Amino acid sequence: MDVRQTETTAVDAPDMPKPQVREKTAHSVPGALALAVGLVGFLLGVASLVAGGVLASHGSGPLGAVLIVLGVLVVIASIFAMCGLNMVAPGEARVVQLFGRYTGTIRVDGLRWVNPLTTRHKISTRVRNHETAVLKVNDAYGNPIELAAVVVWQVEDTAQATFEVDDYVEFVSTQTEAAVRHIAIEYPYDAHEEDRLSLRGNAEEITEKLAVELTARVQAAGVTIIESRFTHLAYAPEIASAMLQRQQAGAVIAARQKIVEGACGMVEDAISRIEAQDFVELDEERKAAMVSNLLVVLCGDRAPQPVVNSGTLHQ
């Protein structure tokens, strides 16, 4: 197996506790039907109050008082029943509790009705972004670097998000920062070895590992990680100039190696063609002089100044 693949798939995530509660669907009925029944009951209660008042004013005995009491009870019951109505918008859910016990979650949008004795907690199931602040940490080589990341996440299990952690938004924020710091100290900004991952050279592989580690960290809160990306990555200001010189030196060395490799090939080709065409005879000393001159011309960083030799090659 490739070393890079091994480093990418290996996840050093914390061992989170198993969730004590899982999301389930709450029992609810269409709110339009419950609203219609409640309004009908309210109107009947008002009509009973009016009828009881009229009968009581005409001295009809206890019938008026009975209608008044019945009307009051029906009005109170109708208003109490309509307290169970909930307006659920798209991208939202309602976590339902009855006397502190979790009874389910309403995910169907629109007007819904549940037991009026329950409490309903609104929770967003929309896709969210969280961008960390610029963090200053030491990479695997001990060099201070600055980095920041953006994480796209969404609540998947509303019961876990509500009951397993105190504040799932703050939990995601804290765990994201911890994961980014952990990634930064595991890998160098620039790798000196060819088979090692680096933050700058292998951003795709590192962010994949970051997403896997974040998923393991926040799954206790019922949150799923959709994507993660680095938004800022740089050396700390105190060593940025020194590291820039090092990068420039590495680039110059790499360019010089290519130039020398090409120049040697060109010189070899030139000597071979001269000998093959046999239009001038070159001994070892002349070959060495020609090789030296050609390498100076081809490898120099300035334009050569020609010197006209009016004598022999040995002068």
N, C-alpha and C positions, 0 to 999 in steps of 0.2 A: 504493500500500500504506500502511496506517495506520502512524504512527510507533511506536505502542506495540507493534504486531505485529512491526515490524522489530527493536525492541530486545529482544523476548522470544525471537525465533528466532535472533538472532545470538549465537553461542557463541564466546567467546574462550578456548578450552581449549588446554592444552599439547599438543605433538606427542609422544605417547608412542611408544616403540619397538615394532616389530612382535613378536608373541610367537614364541619359538623352538620351542615345543612346544604341542601341542593334546591335549585329552583324547580317549582312545579306550578301548574296552571291553577289559578284561583277560580272558584265557582262564581260566575256572574251571569246576568241576564241582560238582554238589550235594554238600554236606558230609555228608549222611546216608549216601550210598553210600560215600564215602571213609572215614567213621568205621567203617562196618560192615566194610569190607575190612581196615582197620587192626586192629580188634579180633580179627577172625578170624586174621590173621597173627600177632598177639601171642599168642593162645591156642595156635596151632599151634607157635610157637616154644617156649612154656613146656612143652607136651606133649613136644616133641622133647628138651628138656633133661631132663625127668623120665625119659623112656624111656632116654636115653643114660646117665643116672646109674644106673638100675637095671641096664642091661646091663654097665656098667663094674664094678659091684659084684659081678657074677656071673662076671667074668673072661671075657667074650665076645669079647675081642680088640679090634681097632681099630673095630668097628662102634659101640661105645658112645661112643668119643671123637669119631667123625664126627658122630653125632647131637647130641652136646653142642655142638660147634663150629657145626653147622648151626642149632641152636636159638638160640644166642647171636646169630648173624647175623640170623636172622629176627626176633627180638625187637627188636634195634637198628634194623633196617630198618622195622619197624612203627611204633616210637616216632618215628623220624625222619619217616616219611610223615605221621603224624598231626600233626606240627608245622606242616603246611601248612593246617590247619583255621583258619577265621576266622569269628567271629560278627559279622555286620553288622547293626546296629540300624536301624530306620527313621529317615531324616533324617541318615544317616551314609554315608560311602564309605571305601574303602580304596585308597590309591595304591600300586601294586605296582612294585617295582624289582628288577631282577636284575643283581647286580654293578654297581650304580650307574646302570644304564640303565633308563629308564622303559618299562615294558611294558604298562601299561594301568591302568584304574580299575574296581574292583568297586562297583557301585551296587545290585545285587540284595540285598535284605535277607534275613536268615536265615543258616544255616550253609553256608559255601562253602569249597571247597578249591582251593588253587593250589600251584604248585611250592614245596616246602619251602625251597629255596635262596634264594627271594626275600625281600625285606623289605617289610613292609606298614605304611603310615603312615595313621593314622586322621585323617579330616578331616570336619568337620560341614558339612552342606548345608542346615541349618535356616535359617529366616528370623531375622535378628538386628536389634536396635536399637542405634544408636550415638548418644548425646546428647553434644554438645560442651559444654565449659565456657562460662561467660559470657565472651564476648570483648569487649574494649574496643578499638574502631577508630574512625577518622574517616570520615564519610560523604562523598558527592561534594561537599558544600559545606564540608567541613573541620570539621564539628561532631562532637565526640566522642560516640559512642553505644555502647550495650551490646546485644549480641544473642547468642542461642544457637539451635541448631537440632538436630533429631532426624532421623536418616536410617535408613530401613528398607532393609536390603540382604541379599543371599544369594549364596553361592558358586555360580557357574554352571559354571565350568571348573576342575575340581580340579587338573589338571596345571599350569595357569598359576598358580593360587593357591599351589601347592607349590614350583614351580621358577622362576617368573619374578620373584618378590620374596622377600625374606628372611622377612618376617612379614606375611602378608596382613591380619591384624587391625590391626596397628599402621599398615600402609600405608593402609588405609581411614580410620583415625582421623586421620592426618596430612593426607591429601588432603581430607577433609571440612572440617577447620579452614581449610586454605588456600582452598578454594572459598568458604566462608562469608565469609572476610576479603575475597576478591576481589569478591564480590557487594556487600559493604557499601561498599567504596570506589567502586563504579561508580554507585550510586544514592543519592539523598538520603533522609533520614528523612522529610521532608515536601517535596514539590516546589512551587516557586514558580510554575512554568509549568504550564498546564493539560494540555499534551500530553506531559508527561514522567512516567515511572513513578517511584513513590516506595515506600520500604520499608513505610511504614505504610498507605498508601492502596491499594497494588496488591500485596498479599501473595501472592495466588494466582499472578499472572504471574511474580513474582520467584522463588517457590519452584519453579515449572516450569523457569525458567532455571537455578536451582541444581541441580535433578535432572539436567538435560541436561549441565551442565558436570561434575557429579560422575561421571556415566556415562562421559564421555570420559576423566576422570582415572583411574578405577579399572579400566577395562576391561583394562589390561595385567595385572592381578592375577586375571583371570577372575571378577570380581565384577559383579553386576548391581544397580542401584539401583531399588528398588520405589517408594519415596516419600520425600519430604523436606518438612519443615515447620519454621517458626520457632517456638520455644517461649518465647523472651524477646526483647523489642524495646523499648528505652527510651533516652532521652537519658542521658548520663553525669550523675552527681549534681552535678558542679560547674556544669553549665549547665541542669539540669532546671528550676529555678525560673524562670530567664529565658525559656526556651522555653515554659513553661507560660503565662507572662504574654503572650507573643507569640501563642500559640494562642487564649487568651481574648480578646485584642484583635481578632484576626481574626474570631472568632465574633461579637463585639459589632458589629463593622463590618458583617458580613454580615447580622446581624439588623436593624440600623438601615437598611440599604439596602432590605430587604424592607418595613420599616415605612413608610419614606418613599414607596416605590413604591405601597404600598396606600393611604396617606393621600392622595397626589396623585390617585389614581383616585377616592377617595371625595369629595374636595373638588370635583373636576371634575363628578362625577355630581350632587352637591348643587347646584352653581351652575346646571347645565343644567336640572335639574328645577324650580328656582325660577323661572328665566326662562321655561320652557315652560308652567308653570301660571299665570304672570303674576299672582301674588297680592301681589307687592311689586316695586317698580321699583328696580333697583340701578344706580347709575352706576359709573364706573371706580374712584373712590375707595372707595365702599362695597364693591365686589367685592374690592378689595385688602385692606380691613380684615377682611372675612369670611374670605378665604383665609388671612390671617395668624392669625386666631383659631382657625380649624378646624385648621390645621397644628400650632399650639401644643398644642391639646387632643389631637389624634390621635398626635402624635410625642413628646409629653412622657412621661417615665418615672415621673411622679408624677400623682396625681389632681388635676385642675384645681380651682381655687377660684373659684366663680362670683361675678360682680359684677353686681349689679342696676342697670341704667341707667334712671333715672326720667325722664330728659329725652329729647332727640332722639338720633339716631344720631351726630350730629356733636359731641355734648358728651362 
